[in-house]
Amino acid sequence: MDKRNQSPGAGNFQRPGGHEQPRQSSPNFGGWQSLDWVVGLKVKITTALDDVIVGSVYTYCSQTNTLALIEDEIPNPSKPELKNLRIVKTSFIRDIAVVGRKTEDKAVADQLLQQQSNGRAAGGPFAKVQPAIGPVQIEGVVQKMKSATRSAGQSLAQRNVAVTAEAQELFDSLSKTLPIRWVNKSILVLDEVMIDPPYTPDSCHAETDSPALARIKIVVEGERKRQDAQRRAKAASNAPPEGERKGG
């Protein structure tokens, strides 16, 4: 049969003993439901497009049905320490064969094959992979994701696309030292003092006799003066030197 006419899920899988088993329409790799046992071994893979990949299997993911290989081919001869990492879908593999392995790798593979044949869970080869694969604390990853989500949500809540850049700059500056939030286009400080557009000391007000009102007015006045000074300095730095003619 011409292998080029086979589908990506078809083909043969060669076990370490040299025996070939026909592959089913859905990849089961010669009767084995997983390729865990090839992790850490050197293999030769022929893809559905007749490409040949030779390298050491770094890891196998049963969830995405992919192999990660560190290719033997050196991409840059002047830097032999650099390696290519190749990701291959198992459904795209036409043939795979073990072409080399260390003595300790063979012992691990044989042990895993025995475990699989006895119906026990596999896992030995991952201890031999270089670089080493450490355990992943799923709960810690989930907590980091939740923390990042909260942080992103807080950052998004502090942005107001309906106000001017100067208003957002004032908000960002005040938020460094005071608890504030947007209420439409107004800035609510300490849940007591409201700063309405155009965000000047005179536009600060409070519904009650808040002792913080006077302090907030002073802070807003200082921030507005700082912003005005920065804008003047920027304009001066962009202005052409005296006596320089514009145009031709």
C-alpha positions in Angstrom: 0.0 0.0 0.0 1.2 3.5 -0.8 1.6 5.2 2.5 1.1 8.6 0.9 -2.5 7.7 0.3 -3.2 6.9 3.9 -5.0 9.3 6.2 -3.1 11.0 9.0 -4.6 8.7 11.5 -3.5 5.6 9.7 -0.2 3.8 9.4 2.0 1.5 11.4 3.5 1.8 14.9 6.7 -0.1 15.7 7.2 -1.3 19.2 10.7 -1.5 20.7 10.8 -5.3 19.8 10.5 -4.6 16.1 7.0 -5.9 15.8 4.6 -3.9 13.7 0.9 -3.5 14.6 -1.7 -2.0 12.3 -3.0 1.3 13.6 -6.7 1.8 13.9 -8.6 4.7 12.4 -8.4 6.5 15.7 -4.8 6.5 16.9 -4.1 3.9 19.6 -0.4 3.3 18.7 -0.4 -0.4 18.1 -2.8 -1.3 20.9 -1.4 1.2 23.5 -3.8 4.0 24.3 -0.9 6.2 25.4 2.6 7.1 24.3 3.8 7.9 27.9 6.4 5.1 27.6 8.3 6.9 24.8 9.0 10.0 27.0 12.8 10.4 27.2 13.5 8.1 24.3 15.0 8.9 20.9 12.5 8.3 18.1 12.1 8.6 14.4 8.7 10.0 13.3 7.3 10.0 9.8 4.4 12.4 9.4 1.4 12.2 7.1 3.3 14.6 4.7 6.3 12.2 4.7 8.4 14.6 6.8 10.9 12.8 9.0 11.6 14.1 12.5 14.3 12.6 14.7 14.7 13.6 18.3 14.2 12.8 22.0 10.6 12.9 23.3 10.4 15.6 25.9 6.8 15.0 27.0 3.5 13.6 25.8 0.1 15.2 26.5 -2.8 12.8 26.5 -5.3 15.7 26.7 -4.2 17.4 23.5 -2.7 14.2 21.9 0.6 15.9 21.2 4.3 14.9 21.5 7.0 17.4 22.2 10.4 16.5 20.8 13.8 18.0 21.2 15.1 17.6 17.6 18.6 16.2 17.0 19.2 18.7 14.3 21.1 21.7 15.5 19.6 25.0 14.2 22.8 27.0 14.6 26.2 25.2 14.4 27.9 28.1 16.1 25.6 27.6 19.2 25.3 23.9 19.6 23.6 24.4 23.0 20.5 25.7 21.2 17.8 23.1 20.3 14.6 23.0 18.4 11.5 22.0 20.3 8.9 20.4 17.9 5.2 19.8 18.8 3.5 17.0 16.8 -0.1 16.0 16.9 -0.3 12.2 17.2 -3.1 12.1 14.6 -0.5 13.4 12.2 2.0 10.6 12.8 2.2 7.9 10.1 5.1 5.9 11.6 7.0 6.1 14.9 10.0 3.9 15.9 12.4 4.0 18.8 15.9 4.4 17.3 18.1 4.9 20.3 18.0 5.0 24.1 20.2 4.8 27.1 20.3 1.7 29.3 18.5 3.5 32.1 15.8 4.7 29.6 15.3 1.2 28.3 14.8 -0.1 31.9 12.2 2.7 32.6 10.4 2.0 29.3 10.3 -1.7 29.9 9.0 -1.1 33.5 6.2 1.1 32.1 5.2 -1.4 29.4 4.9 -4.0 32.2 2.7 -1.6 34.2 0.5 -0.9 31.3 0.1 -4.6 30.5 -0.9 -5.2 34.1 -3.5 -2.4 34.0 -1.6 -0.1 36.4 -1.2 3.6 36.1 1.9 4.8 34.2 4.3 7.6 35.2 7.9 6.4 35.4 9.5 8.0 32.3 8.8 11.5 33.5 11.5 11.1 36.2 14.1 10.7 33.5 13.2 13.6 31.2 15.8 16.3 30.8 15.2 19.2 31.6 13.4 17.8 34.5 9.6 18.1 34.7 8.5 19.1 38.2 5.1 18.6 39.8 2.5 21.3 39.2 0.5 22.5 42.1 -2.9 23.0 40.5 -4.4 24.8 43.5 -1.6 27.3 43.4 -2.1 27.9 39.7 -5.8 28.5 40.2 -5.1 31.0 43.0 -2.7 32.9 40.7 -5.3 33.0 38.0 -7.9 34.3 40.4 -5.5 36.9 41.7 -4.6 38.0 38.2 -8.3 38.2 37.3 -9.0 40.4 40.3 -6.1 42.6 39.5 -7.1 43.0 35.9 -10.7 43.8 37.0 -9.5 46.4 39.5 -7.3 48.0 36.8 -10.2 48.1 34.3 -12.5 49.6 36.9 -10.1 52.5 37.3 -10.1 53.4 33.6 -12.8 55.8 32.4 -13.0 56.1 28.6 -15.6 58.9 28.9 -13.3 61.5 30.5 -10.3 63.5 29.2 -6.7 62.3 29.6 -6.1 65.0 32.2 -9.0 63.8 34.3 -7.7 60.2 34.1 -4.3 61.4 35.1 -5.7 63.2 38.1 -7.6 60.0 39.1 -4.4 57.9 38.7 -2.4 60.3 40.9 -5.0 60.5 43.6 -5.5 56.7 43.7 -1.9 56.2 44.8 -2.7 57.6 48.3 -6.5 57.8 48.5 -9.4 55.3 48.1 -11.3 56.6 45.1 -13.6 55.4 42.3 -15.4 56.7 39.3 -19.1 57.7 39.5 -20.0 58.4 35.9 -17.6 61.3 35.1 -17.1 62.3 38.7 -14.4 61.1 41.1 -15.6 60.0 44.5 -13.0 60.2 47.2 -13.2 58.4 50.6 -16.9 57.8 49.7 -17.5 61.3 50.9 -16.1 64.0 48.6 -17.1 64.3 45.0 -14.9 65.9 42.3 -17.0 66.9 39.3 -15.7 68.1 35.9 -13.7 70.2 35.3 -11.9 68.7 38.3 -10.8 71.9 40.1 -10.8 72.7 43.8 -14.0 74.6 43.2 -15.7 71.5 41.7 -15.1 69.5 44.9 -18.2 69.1 47.2 -19.6 66.8 49.8 -23.2 66.1 50.8 -22.4 66.3 54.4 -20.0 68.5 56.4 -17.0 66.3 55.7 -13.7 67.2 57.4 -11.9 65.7 54.4 -13.3 68.3 51.9 -10.8 71.0 52.7 -7.9 68.5 52.5 -9.1 67.1 49.1 -9.4 70.6 47.7 -5.7 71.3 48.6 -4.7 67.9 47.1 -6.6 68.6 43.8 -5.1 72.1 43.6 -1.6 70.7 44.0 -2.2 68.0 41.4 -3.6 70.5 38.9 -0.6 72.8 39.3 1.7 69.8 38.8 -0.1 68.8 35.6 0.0 72.4 34.3 3.8 72.6 35.0 4.4 69.3 33.2 2.4 70.4 30.2 4.3 73.8 30.0 7.7 72.0 30.3 6.7 69.5 27.5 5.6 72.4 25.3 8.8 74.3 25.9 10.9 71.2 25.1 9.1 70.7 21.8 9.3 74.4 20.7 12.0 75.3 18.1 15.0 77.3 19.4 14.8 81.1 19.1 15.8 82.5 15.8 15.2 79.2 13.9 13.1 79.6 10.8 10.4 77.2 10.0 9.9 76.0 6.5 12.4 76.4 3.6 
